[in-house]
């Protein structure tokens, strides 16, 4: 399926899911995004400052069809079970105080669905953690300008010129990665960062061909430095790399 930003706007929260493209296979009982990449945020990644900032703007909501695409078909009923902290008799409760519930949210700025998964051991002092599943946008919002790129603990973010933090736009089946050479992940990321630098942060649409990655930016995404701690590159930093 080809995607042209003029055809679909999948980042405008006022349109929400009305223009979200799904891939379905009734024979296998599968429904998922056809264009937007799904993003998993594990419990250890929740502790990062960027993730906490993103979580702070999520709005809790009732589950809908979009949330159902973020879980296995057999797990859909769990979207409707309350947390043990809200109902000790919930089907999600484990031995009275443990919990394996899910919660539904939406990203206030991008209108995309988010599912939080709770894992809590019974009793006091045990494991009590949340992880999250969502979709990446296909571009920043219509009037946004890319200002900086952040990477940390395997998560990739963009910040706009107005300071809004967003999951870095990403297309399905085109994963990003850093810290090694010869792989499609660092190449895809370098190509995208080259595009935003080339356009002064104005073209944030996904789908940049790998061969357009600037050698200096590719060298950075393939380096160990890119995978060390939390890194932030401003638009000025990216342009400086390209100008050598």
ABEGO torsion letter per residue (X at the ends): XBBBAAABBAABAAAEAAABBBBBBAAAGBBBBAABBBBBBBAAAAABAAAAAAAAABBBBBBBAAAAAABBAAAAAAAABBBAAABAABAABBGGABBABBBBBBBAAAGBBBBBBBBBBBEBGBBBBBBBBBBBBABBBAABBBABBBBBGGBBBBBBAAGBBBBBBBBBGBBBBBGBBGBAAAAAAAAAAAAAAAAGGABABBGBBAAABBAAAAAAAABAAAABEBBBBBAAAAAAAAAX
